[in-house]
Amino acid sequence: MDEQVDAVQNTVESLWSAEQIASIQTIAVYLLLAFLFSFYIRFLYRRFHVVQSGADSVSIIFPLLTVVTVAVIMTIKSSLALSLGMVGALSIVRFRTAIRQPQELAYLFLCIAIGLSLGAEFPQLAVILVIIASVCAFWMGRQAESDSVNPLVLTVAGDNAEVLFDAATGVIASLGEYVAEVQLKRLEVQGENSQVRVELNGIDTVKALEVVKHLTTLFPNSRIKIQ
């Protein structure tokens, strides 16, 4: 009986030795870092991606995915048998969740990479990944904002088709100094009434007002509308 008590006592003491306590503290620190980093990645996703896609079904799993990855790597890195068993277990797992956009897949892999880095006790790599992700997310967000700007549609209607459609002095030719890109959407002639409709890309409100004033001067008898 005394031998069993001593064995239990020795086991408890070995579990709570100074080395084990230090190891537990290290694990807790890495799990906390994974939790914080994953929430920051979720913030980047919501700030620069969800605004365009209108969905948040993926980012909700970022914290759990990162923390679980850290736990798995810390568990298997000290045992070859466990690592081989984990490879066999993961080989039969099938993921059926549809990834709608490539950005979602990139963020998922980012969370896994951060979890791998922290689980392998390379926090410097995790920090570098977070910094790179921040720069890329900001850049992609700015690109998406610039691409999402709706072009303006200009309509000029009048009773002189030759003046409006002239290749040298007509409506389209007159827009060259104000707009970098003009797309013709509609040309219409119905009796004495003529209409030109073009799409203006890369133009702000101030430029639009200048265009209206300029066209009003060139075609005083025409109806000009921009929207």
C-alpha atoms as an extended CHARMM CRD file, in Angstrom:
* protein
*
       227  EXT
         1         1  MET       CA              0.0000000000        0.0000000000        0.0000000000  PROA      1               0.0000000000
         2         2  ASP       CA              2.7820000000        2.3770000000        0.9080000000  PROA      2               0.0000000000
         3         3  GLU       CA              4.4850000000        1.6400000000       -2.3900000000  PROA      3               0.0000000000
         4         4  GLN       CA              1.3480000000        2.6120000000       -4.3250000000  PROA      4               0.0000000000
         5         5  VAL       CA              1.0060000000        5.8380000000       -2.3600000000  PROA      5               0.0000000000
         6         6  ASP       CA              4.6540000000        6.6480000000       -3.0070000000  PROA      6               0.0000000000
         7         7  ALA       CA              4.2010000000        5.9380000000       -6.7100000000  PROA      7               0.0000000000
         8         8  VAL       CA              1.2020000000        8.2590000000       -6.9320000000  PROA      8               0.0000000000
         9         9  GLN       CA              3.0520000000       10.9350000000       -4.9850000000  PROA      9               0.0000000000
        10        10  ASN       CA              6.0850000000       10.6580000000       -7.2500000000  PROA      10              0.0000000000
        11        11  THR       CA              3.8480000000       10.9350000000      -10.3130000000  PROA      11              0.0000000000
        12        12  VAL       CA              2.1650000000       14.0650000000       -8.9650000000  PROA      12              0.0000000000
        13        13  GLU       CA              5.5090000000       15.6020000000       -8.0710000000  PROA      13              0.0000000000
        14        14  SER       CA              6.8590000000       14.8560000000      -11.5410000000  PROA      14              0.0000000000
        15        15  LEU       CA              3.8170000000       16.5050000000      -13.1010000000  PROA      15              0.0000000000
        16        16  TRP       CA              4.2960000000       19.6570000000      -11.0670000000  PROA      16              0.0000000000
        17        17  SER       CA              8.0450000000       19.8830000000      -11.1470000000  PROA      17              0.0000000000
        18        18  ALA       CA              9.7220000000       23.1550000000      -12.0130000000  PROA      18              0.0000000000
        19        19  GLU       CA             10.4560000000       21.9130000000      -15.5240000000  PROA      19              0.0000000000
        20        20  GLN       CA              6.8660000000       20.8560000000      -16.1230000000  PROA      20              0.0000000000
        21        21  ILE       CA              5.5140000000       24.1460000000      -14.7810000000  PROA      21              0.0000000000
        22        22  ALA       CA              7.8310000000       26.0560000000      -17.1190000000  PROA      22              0.0000000000
        23        23  SER       CA              6.6470000000       23.9090000000      -20.0170000000  PROA      23              0.0000000000
        24        24  ILE       CA              2.9990000000       24.5680000000      -19.1600000000  PROA      24              0.0000000000
        25        25  GLN       CA              3.6720000000       28.2920000000      -18.9850000000  PROA      25              0.0000000000
        26        26  THR       CA              5.3470000000       28.1850000000      -22.4010000000  PROA      26              0.0000000000
        27        27  ILE       CA              2.3880000000       26.3330000000      -23.9020000000  PROA      27              0.0000000000
        28        28  ALA       CA             -0.0270000000       28.8370000000      -22.3660000000  PROA      28              0.0000000000
        29        29  VAL       CA              1.9470000000       31.7570000000      -23.8140000000  PROA      29              0.0000000000
        30        30  TYR       CA              1.9410000000       30.2780000000      -27.3270000000  PROA      30              0.0000000000
        31        31  LEU       CA             -1.7690000000       29.4760000000      -27.1490000000  PROA      31              0.0000000000
        32        32  LEU       CA             -2.4750000000       33.0320000000      -26.0180000000  PROA      32              0.0000000000
        33        33  LEU       CA             -0.3680000000       34.4300000000      -28.8660000000  PROA      33              0.0000000000
        34        34  ALA       CA             -2.2460000000       32.2220000000      -31.3180000000  PROA      34              0.0000000000
        35        35  PHE       CA             -5.5390000000       33.4920000000      -29.9540000000  PROA      35              0.0000000000
        36        36  LEU       CA             -4.4800000000       37.1460000000      -30.2470000000  PROA      36              0.0000000000
        37        37  PHE       CA             -2.9340000000       36.7670000000      -33.7000000000  PROA      37              0.0000000000
        38        38  SER       CA             -6.0030000000       34.9490000000      -35.0190000000  PROA      38              0.0000000000
        39        39  PHE       CA             -8.3110000000       37.7000000000      -33.7900000000  PROA      39              0.0000000000
        40        40  TYR       CA             -6.1050000000       40.2560000000      -35.5210000000  PROA      40              0.0000000000
        41        41  ILE       CA             -6.2730000000       38.2050000000      -38.7450000000  PROA      41              0.0000000000
        42        42  ARG       CA            -10.0480000000       38.0930000000      -38.3230000000  PROA      42              0.0000000000
        43        43  PHE       CA            -10.0440000000       41.8920000000      -37.9990000000  PROA      43              0.0000000000
        44        44  LEU       CA             -8.0740000000       42.1920000000      -41.2600000000  PROA      44              0.0000000000
        45        45  TYR       CA            -10.4900000000       39.8570000000      -43.0030000000  PROA      45              0.0000000000
        46        46  ARG       CA            -13.5510000000       41.7480000000      -41.8070000000  PROA      46              0.0000000000
        47        47  ARG       CA            -12.0160000000       45.1470000000      -42.5420000000  PROA      47              0.0000000000
        48        48  PHE       CA            -10.6300000000       44.5460000000      -46.0250000000  PROA      48              0.0000000000
        49        49  HSD       CA            -12.5480000000       41.5720000000      -47.3840000000  PROA      49              0.0000000000
        50        50  VAL       CA            -16.0140000000       41.1370000000      -45.8870000000  PROA      50              0.0000000000
        51        51  VAL       CA            -16.9590000000       44.6590000000      -46.9420000000  PROA      51              0.0000000000
        52        52  GLN       CA            -16.8140000000       43.4960000000      -50.5380000000  PROA      52              0.0000000000
        53        53  SER       CA            -18.1790000000       39.9620000000      -50.1090000000  PROA      53              0.0000000000
        54        54  GLY       CA            -20.8640000000       40.6310000000      -47.5050000000  PROA      54              0.0000000000
        55        55  ALA       CA            -20.2000000000       37.3850000000      -45.6250000000  PROA      55              0.0000000000
        56        56  ASP       CA            -18.4810000000       36.4750000000      -42.3680000000  PROA      56              0.0000000000
        57        57  SER       CA            -19.0050000000       32.7250000000      -42.2090000000  PROA      57              0.0000000000
        58        58  VAL       CA            -15.3050000000       31.8930000000      -42.5920000000  PROA      58              0.0000000000
        59        59  SER       CA            -13.5400000000       34.2520000000      -40.1930000000  PROA      59              0.0000000000
        60        60  ILE       CA            -15.5020000000       33.0070000000      -37.2030000000  PROA      60              0.0000000000
        61        61  ILE       CA            -13.3500000000       29.8530000000      -37.1580000000  PROA      61              0.0000000000
        62        62  PHE       CA             -9.9840000000       31.6640000000      -37.3820000000  PROA      62              0.0000000000
        63        63  PRO       CA             -9.2790000000       31.6630000000      -33.5990000000  PROA      63              0.0000000000
        64        64  LEU       CA            -10.2690000000       28.0190000000      -33.1540000000  PROA      64              0.0000000000
        65        65  LEU       CA             -8.3330000000       26.9030000000      -36.2370000000  PROA      65              0.0000000000
        66        66  THR       CA             -5.1470000000       28.6650000000      -35.1230000000  PROA      66              0.0000000000
        67        67  VAL       CA             -5.3040000000       27.4290000000      -31.5270000000  PROA      67              0.0000000000
        68        68  VAL       CA             -6.0420000000       23.8450000000      -32.5910000000  PROA      68              0.0000000000
        69        69  THR       CA             -3.1160000000       23.9260000000      -35.0230000000  PROA      69              0.0000000000
        70        70  VAL       CA             -0.7850000000       25.0400000000      -32.2250000000  PROA      70              0.0000000000
        71        71  ALA       CA             -2.0620000000       22.2710000000      -29.9580000000  PROA      71              0.0000000000
        72        72  VAL       CA             -1.6520000000       19.5990000000      -32.6400000000  PROA      72              0.0000000000
        73        73  ILE       CA              1.9020000000       20.6300000000      -33.5180000000  PROA      73              0.0000000000
        74        74  MET       CA              2.9570000000       20.7950000000      -29.8640000000  PROA      74              0.0000000000
        75        75  THR       CA              1.4930000000       17.3520000000      -29.2980000000  PROA      75              0.0000000000
        76        76  ILE       CA              3.1150000000       15.5530000000      -32.2070000000  PROA      76              0.0000000000
        77        77  LYS       CA              6.4770000000       17.3210000000      -32.4400000000  PROA      77              0.0000000000
        78        78  SER       CA              7.9480000000       15.3160000000      -29.5460000000  PROA      78              0.0000000000
        79        79  SER       CA              6.8200000000       11.9060000000      -30.8000000000  PROA      79              0.0000000000
        80        80  LEU       CA              7.4620000000       10.3030000000      -34.1690000000  PROA      80              0.0000000000
        81        81  ALA       CA              4.7290000000        7.7380000000      -33.5840000000  PROA      81              0.0000000000
        82        82  LEU       CA              2.1410000000       10.4460000000      -32.8960000000  PROA      82              0.0000000000
        83        83  SER       CA              3.1760000000       12.4120000000      -35.9620000000  PROA      83              0.0000000000
        84        84  LEU       CA              2.8340000000        9.3590000000      -38.2140000000  PROA      84              0.0000000000
        85        85  GLY       CA             -0.5250000000        8.5510000000      -36.6740000000  PROA      85              0.0000000000
        86        86  MET       CA             -1.7050000000       12.1120000000      -37.2500000000  PROA      86              0.0000000000
        87        87  VAL       CA             -0.6970000000       11.9260000000      -40.9140000000  PROA      87              0.0000000000
        88        88  GLY       CA             -2.7220000000        8.7550000000      -41.2850000000  PROA      88              0.0000000000
        89        89  ALA       CA             -5.7220000000       10.2860000000      -39.5450000000  PROA      89              0.0000000000
        90        90  LEU       CA             -5.6820000000       13.4520000000      -41.6380000000  PROA      90              0.0000000000
        91        91  SER       CA             -5.3510000000       11.4690000000      -44.8650000000  PROA      91              0.0000000000
        92        92  ILE       CA             -8.9290000000       10.2040000000      -44.5100000000  PROA      92              0.0000000000
        93        93  VAL       CA            -10.4740000000       13.5790000000      -43.6730000000  PROA      93              0.0000000000
        94        94  ARG       CA            -12.5160000000       15.2260000000      -46.3980000000  PROA      94              0.0000000000
        95        95  PHE       CA            -13.4140000000       18.8830000000      -46.3550000000  PROA      95              0.0000000000
        96        96  ARG       CA            -16.6940000000       19.6180000000      -48.1160000000  PROA      96              0.0000000000
        97        97  THR       CA            -17.0810000000       23.2890000000      -47.2200000000  PROA      97              0.0000000000
        98        98  ALA       CA            -17.0570000000       25.4120000000      -50.3610000000  PROA      98              0.0000000000
        99        99  ILE       CA            -14.4810000000       28.2030000000      -50.4990000000  PROA      99              0.0000000000
       100       100  ARG       CA            -16.1860000000       30.9490000000      -52.4750000000  PROA      100             0.0000000000
       101       101  GLN       CA            -13.2630000000       33.2720000000      -53.0530000000  PROA      101             0.0000000000
       102       102  PRO       CA             -9.4790000000       32.7660000000      -53.1600000000  PROA      102             0.0000000000
       103       103  GLN       CA             -9.0070000000       35.3590000000      -50.4090000000  PROA      103             0.0000000000
       104       104  GLU       CA            -10.8420000000       33.0930000000      -47.9860000000  PROA      104             0.0000000000
       105       105  LEU       CA             -8.4620000000       30.2290000000      -48.7380000000  PROA      105             0.0000000000
       106       106  ALA       CA             -5.4700000000       32.5370000000      -48.2790000000  PROA      106             0.0000000000
       107       107  TYR       CA             -6.6820000000       33.6310000000      -44.8340000000  PROA      107             0.0000000000
       108       108  LEU       CA             -7.3010000000       30.0170000000      -43.7910000000  PROA      108             0.0000000000
       109       109  PHE       CA             -3.7790000000       29.0250000000      -44.8150000000  PROA      109             0.0000000000
       110       110  LEU       CA             -2.4480000000       32.0800000000      -42.9940000000  PROA      110             0.0000000000
       111       111  CYS       CA             -4.0970000000       30.9500000000      -39.7480000000  PROA      111             0.0000000000
       112       112  ILE       CA             -2.6820000000       27.4590000000      -40.2130000000  PROA      112             0.0000000000
       113       113  ALA       CA              0.8010000000       28.8650000000      -40.9170000000  PROA      113             0.0000000000
       114       114  ILE       CA              0.6860000000       31.0040000000      -37.7670000000  PROA      114             0.0000000000
       115       115  GLY       CA             -0.4350000000       27.9700000000      -35.7710000000  PROA      115             0.0000000000
       116       116  LEU       CA              2.4020000000       25.8860000000      -37.2110000000  PROA      116             0.0000000000
       117       117  SER       CA              4.9540000000       28.5830000000      -36.3870000000  PROA      117             0.0000000000
       118       118  LEU       CA              3.8160000000       28.9680000000      -32.7930000000  PROA      118             0.0000000000
       119       119  GLY       CA              3.4020000000       25.2260000000      -32.3090000000  PROA      119             0.0000000000
       120       120  ALA       CA              6.9880000000       24.7040000000      -33.4680000000  PROA      120             0.0000000000
       121       121  GLU       CA              8.0710000000       27.5130000000      -31.0970000000  PROA      121             0.0000000000
       122       122  PHE       CA              9.0500000000       29.9850000000      -33.8160000000  PROA      122             0.0000000000
       123       123  PRO       CA              7.1830000000       33.1190000000      -32.6860000000  PROA      123             0.0000000000
       124       124  GLN       CA              9.4300000000       35.3360000000      -34.8270000000  PROA      124             0.0000000000
       125       125  LEU       CA              8.0970000000       33.6510000000      -37.9600000000  PROA      125             0.0000000000
       126       126  ALA       CA              4.5230000000       34.1480000000      -36.7560000000  PROA      126             0.0000000000
       127       127  VAL       CA              5.1620000000       37.8590000000      -36.2110000000  PROA      127             0.0000000000
       128       128  ILE       CA              6.6770000000       38.1760000000      -39.6940000000  PROA      128             0.0000000000
       129       129  LEU       CA              3.6430000000       36.4250000000      -41.1910000000  PROA      129             0.0000000000
       130       130  VAL       CA              1.2820000000       38.7940000000      -39.3970000000  PROA      130             0.0000000000
       131       131  ILE       CA              3.2090000000       41.8430000000      -40.6320000000  PROA      131             0.0000000000
       132       132  ILE       CA              3.2420000000       40.5810000000      -44.2250000000  PROA      132             0.0000000000
       133       133  ALA       CA             -0.4590000000       39.7430000000      -43.9890000000  PROA      133             0.0000000000
       134       134  SER       CA             -1.2290000000       43.2610000000      -42.7540000000  PROA      134             0.0000000000
       135       135  VAL       CA              0.5800000000       44.8660000000      -45.6800000000  PROA      135             0.0000000000
       136       136  CYS       CA             -1.0460000000       42.5420000000      -48.2260000000  PROA      136             0.0000000000
       137       137  ALA       CA             -4.5200000000       42.9960000000      -46.7250000000  PROA      137             0.0000000000
       138       138  PHE       CA             -4.1790000000       46.7880000000      -46.7960000000  PROA      138             0.0000000000
       139       139  TRP       CA             -2.9930000000       46.7210000000      -50.4060000000  PROA      139             0.0000000000
       140       140  MET       CA             -5.7540000000       44.3540000000      -51.5390000000  PROA      140             0.0000000000
       141       141  GLY       CA             -8.3180000000       46.4450000000      -49.6950000000  PROA      141             0.0000000000
       142       142  ARG       CA             -7.2030000000       49.6100000000      -51.4700000000  PROA      142             0.0000000000
       143       143  GLN       CA             -7.2940000000       47.8030000000      -54.8090000000  PROA      143             0.0000000000
       144       144  ALA       CA            -10.8040000000       46.5350000000      -54.1350000000  PROA      144             0.0000000000
       145       145  GLU       CA            -11.9970000000       50.0110000000      -53.1640000000  PROA      145             0.0000000000
       146       146  SER       CA            -10.6110000000       51.5440000000      -56.3450000000  PROA      146             0.0000000000
       147       147  ASP       CA            -12.1150000000       48.7710000000      -58.4670000000  PROA      147             0.0000000000
       148       148  SER       CA            -15.5000000000       49.0760000000      -56.7930000000  PROA      148             0.0000000000
       149       149  VAL       CA            -15.9780000000       52.7560000000      -57.7350000000  PROA      149             0.0000000000
       150       150  ASN       CA            -18.9890000000       52.9880000000      -60.0360000000  PROA      150             0.0000000000
       151       151  PRO       CA            -18.3520000000       54.7970000000      -63.3190000000  PROA      151             0.0000000000
       152       152  LEU       CA            -20.4420000000       57.8050000000      -64.2820000000  PROA      152             0.0000000000
       153       153  VAL       CA            -22.7710000000       57.7470000000      -67.2740000000  PROA      153             0.0000000000
       154       154  LEU       CA            -22.9450000000       60.8690000000      -69.4380000000  PROA      154             0.0000000000
       155       155  THR       CA            -25.8600000000       61.4740000000      -71.7950000000  PROA      155             0.0000000000
       156       156  VAL       CA            -25.8910000000       64.2780000000      -74.3550000000  PROA      156             0.0000000000
       157       157  ALA       CA            -29.0250000000       64.7490000000      -76.4620000000  PROA      157             0.0000000000
       158       158  GLY       CA            -29.6760000000       67.3160000000      -79.1770000000  PROA      158             0.0000000000
       159       159  ASP       CA            -31.1060000000       67.9330000000      -82.6330000000  PROA      159             0.0000000000
       160       160  ASN       CA            -27.8330000000       68.1240000000      -84.5720000000  PROA      160             0.0000000000
       161       161  ALA       CA            -26.3630000000       64.6620000000      -85.0980000000  PROA      161             0.0000000000
       162       162  GLU       CA            -23.4230000000       65.8930000000      -87.1700000000  PROA      162             0.0000000000
       163       163  VAL       CA            -22.2070000000       68.1420000000      -84.3640000000  PROA      163             0.0000000000
       164       164  LEU       CA            -22.6350000000       65.5550000000      -81.6150000000  PROA      164             0.0000000000
       165       165  PHE       CA            -21.1020000000       62.6550000000      -83.5730000000  PROA      165             0.0000000000
       166       166  ASP       CA            -18.2280000000       64.5190000000      -85.2250000000  PROA      166             0.0000000000
       167       167  ALA       CA            -14.9860000000       62.5620000000      -84.7920000000  PROA      167             0.0000000000
       168       168  ALA       CA            -12.8470000000       65.6750000000      -84.2700000000  PROA      168             0.0000000000
       169       169  THR       CA            -15.1130000000       68.0500000000      -82.3460000000  PROA      169             0.0000000000
       170       170  GLY       CA            -17.9910000000       65.8820000000      -81.1490000000  PROA      170             0.0000000000
       171       171  VAL       CA            -18.8940000000       64.7340000000      -77.6650000000  PROA      171             0.0000000000
       172       172  ILE       CA            -16.4200000000       61.8690000000      -77.4210000000  PROA      172             0.0000000000
       173       173  ALA       CA            -13.5420000000       63.9270000000      -78.8040000000  PROA      173             0.0000000000
       174       174  SER       CA            -14.2940000000       66.7360000000      -76.3420000000  PROA      174             0.0000000000
       175       175  LEU       CA            -13.9390000000       64.4040000000      -73.3480000000  PROA      175             0.0000000000
       176       176  GLY       CA            -10.3350000000       63.4630000000      -74.0480000000  PROA      176             0.0000000000
       177       177  GLU       CA             -8.7500000000       66.1880000000      -71.9270000000  PROA      177             0.0000000000
       178       178  TYR       CA            -10.9240000000       65.4080000000      -68.8860000000  PROA      178             0.0000000000
       179       179  VAL       CA            -11.3520000000       61.6390000000      -68.8330000000  PROA      179             0.0000000000
       180       180  ALA       CA             -8.6900000000       58.9840000000      -69.3310000000  PROA      180             0.0000000000
       181       181  GLU       CA            -11.1100000000       56.2390000000      -70.3890000000  PROA      181             0.0000000000
       182       182  VAL       CA            -14.3930000000       56.6880000000      -72.2520000000  PROA      182             0.0000000000
       183       183  GLN       CA            -16.6240000000       53.7800000000      -73.2390000000  PROA      183             0.0000000000
       184       184  LEU       CA            -19.3670000000       54.3230000000      -75.7740000000  PROA      184             0.0000000000
       185       185  LYS       CA            -22.6280000000       52.8220000000      -74.5200000000  PROA      185             0.0000000000
       186       186  ARG       CA            -25.2050000000       54.1370000000      -76.9670000000  PROA      186             0.0000000000
       187       187  LEU       CA            -25.6100000000       56.1460000000      -80.1710000000  PROA      187             0.0000000000
       188       188  GLU       CA            -29.1470000000       56.9510000000      -81.2210000000  PROA      188             0.0000000000
       189       189  VAL       CA            -30.6940000000       58.9720000000      -84.0190000000  PROA      189             0.0000000000
       190       190  GLN       CA            -34.4720000000       59.2400000000      -84.1640000000  PROA      190             0.0000000000
       191       191  GLY       CA            -35.7380000000       61.7920000000      -86.6170000000  PROA      191             0.0000000000
       192       192  GLU       CA            -34.2150000000       65.1160000000      -85.6380000000  PROA      192             0.0000000000
       193       193  ASN       CA            -33.2850000000       63.9040000000      -82.1570000000  PROA      193             0.0000000000
       194       194  SER       CA            -29.8270000000       62.4710000000      -81.5130000000  PROA      194             0.0000000000
       195       195  GLN       CA            -28.3050000000       61.0410000000      -78.3800000000  PROA      195             0.0000000000
       196       196  VAL       CA            -24.8290000000       60.0090000000      -77.2330000000  PROA      196             0.0000000000
       197       197  ARG       CA            -24.3400000000       57.9850000000      -74.0580000000  PROA      197             0.0000000000
       198       198  VAL       CA            -20.8700000000       57.1980000000      -72.7410000000  PROA      198             0.0000000000
       199       199  GLU       CA            -19.4070000000       55.7040000000      -69.5870000000  PROA      199             0.0000000000
       200       200  LEU       CA            -16.7290000000       57.7330000000      -67.8020000000  PROA      200             0.0000000000
       201       201  ASN       CA            -14.1680000000       55.7900000000      -65.7500000000  PROA      201             0.0000000000
       202       202  GLY       CA            -11.7520000000       57.2260000000      -63.2040000000  PROA      202             0.0000000000
       203       203  ILE       CA            -13.5120000000       60.5560000000      -62.7270000000  PROA      203             0.0000000000
       204       204  ASP       CA            -14.5670000000       62.2560000000      -59.5150000000  PROA      204             0.0000000000
       205       205  THR       CA            -17.3540000000       64.7350000000      -58.7900000000  PROA      205             0.0000000000
       206       206  VAL       CA            -15.2120000000       67.8180000000      -59.3990000000  PROA      206             0.0000000000
       207       207  LYS       CA            -14.1060000000       66.5540000000      -62.7960000000  PROA      207             0.0000000000
       208       208  ALA       CA            -17.6890000000       65.6470000000      -63.6500000000  PROA      208             0.0000000000
       209       209  LEU       CA            -18.8000000000       69.2280000000      -63.0260000000  PROA      209             0.0000000000
       210       210  GLU       CA            -15.9980000000       70.5140000000      -65.2350000000  PROA      210             0.0000000000
       211       211  VAL       CA            -17.0840000000       68.1260000000      -67.9950000000  PROA      211             0.0000000000
       212       212  VAL       CA            -20.6750000000       69.3730000000      -67.8040000000  PROA      212             0.0000000000
       213       213  LYS       CA            -19.5800000000       73.0130000000      -67.9790000000  PROA      213             0.0000000000
       214       214  HSD       CA            -17.2760000000       72.2810000000      -70.9060000000  PROA      214             0.0000000000
       215       215  LEU       CA            -19.9470000000       70.4180000000      -72.8690000000  PROA      215             0.0000000000
       216       216  THR       CA            -22.5300000000       73.1020000000      -72.1120000000  PROA      216             0.0000000000
       217       217  THR       CA            -20.2180000000       75.6460000000      -73.7020000000  PROA      217             0.0000000000
       218       218  LEU       CA            -19.5790000000       73.4890000000      -76.7780000000  PROA      218             0.0000000000
       219       219  PHE       CA            -23.1520000000       72.2970000000      -77.2640000000  PROA      219             0.0000000000
       220       220  PRO       CA            -25.4160000000       75.0390000000      -75.8480000000  PROA      220             0.0000000000
       221       221  ASN       CA            -28.5790000000       73.6960000000      -77.4800000000  PROA      221             0.0000000000
       222       222  SER       CA            -28.1290000000       70.1460000000      -76.1780000000  PROA      222             0.0000000000
       223       223  ARG       CA            -29.4790000000       68.4410000000      -73.0670000000  PROA      223             0.0000000000
       224       224  ILE       CA            -26.6860000000       67.1310000000      -70.8520000000  PROA      224             0.0000000000
       225       225  LYS       CA            -27.1800000000       64.6550000000      -68.0560000000  PROA      225             0.0000000000
       226       226  ILE       CA            -24.5980000000       62.8500000000      -65.9330000000  PROA      226             0.0000000000
       227       227  GLN       CA            -25.3860000000       60.1870000000      -63.3560000000  PROA      227             0.0000000000
